[in-house]
Amino acid sequence: MTQSGAAGFTSPAVAVASPRLMDAVAASLAIASLSLCLIVTITVLSSKLGAAMPIPA
């Protein structure tokens, strides 16, 4: 008595996307994360700069 895997999961994995497409997606995610980090850094620095300025009377 042999038991096989679950139905639908017995075939080997097949590549869905081309390596060039995966590289392009990885590059765009890296650029997006760097730009988000830069935006957060600029926002924090500008808020600290704005808090350090005296309030004009």
C-alpha positions in Angstrom: 0.0 0.0 0.0 1.7 3.2 -1.2 0.3 6.7 -0.5 0.9 9.4 -3.0 1.0 13.1 -2.3 -2.1 15.3 -2.3 -3.9 15.7 -5.6 -2.6 18.6 -7.6 0.7 18.8 -5.8 2.5 15.8 -7.3 4.1 17.5 -10.3 7.5 19.2 -10.0 7.7 23.0 -9.7 7.6 24.9 -13.0 9.1 28.3 -13.5 6.3 30.8 -14.0 8.3 33.9 -15.0 11.4 34.4 -17.0 14.6 35.2 -15.1 14.8 38.7 -16.8 11.3 39.5 -15.5 12.2 38.4 -12.0 15.4 40.5 -12.1 13.3 43.5 -13.3 10.8 43.0 -10.5 13.6 42.7 -7.9 15.3 45.8 -9.2 12.1 47.8 -9.1 11.4 46.7 -5.6 14.9 47.7 -4.5 14.6 51.1 -6.1 11.2 51.6 -4.5 12.5 50.6 -1.1 15.4 53.0 -1.4 13.2 55.9 -2.5 10.8 55.2 0.4 13.7 55.2 2.8 14.9 58.5 1.3 11.4 60.1 1.6 11.2 59.0 5.3 14.6 60.4 6.0 13.8 63.8 4.4 10.5 63.9 6.3 12.1 63.2 9.6 14.9 65.7 9.1 12.5 68.4 7.9 10.2 67.9 10.9 13.2 68.2 13.2 14.3 71.3 11.4 10.8 72.8 11.6 10.6 72.0 15.4 14.0 73.7 16.0 12.9 77.0 14.3 11.5 79.7 16.5 7.9 80.6 16.1 7.6 84.1 14.6 5.7 86.6 16.7 
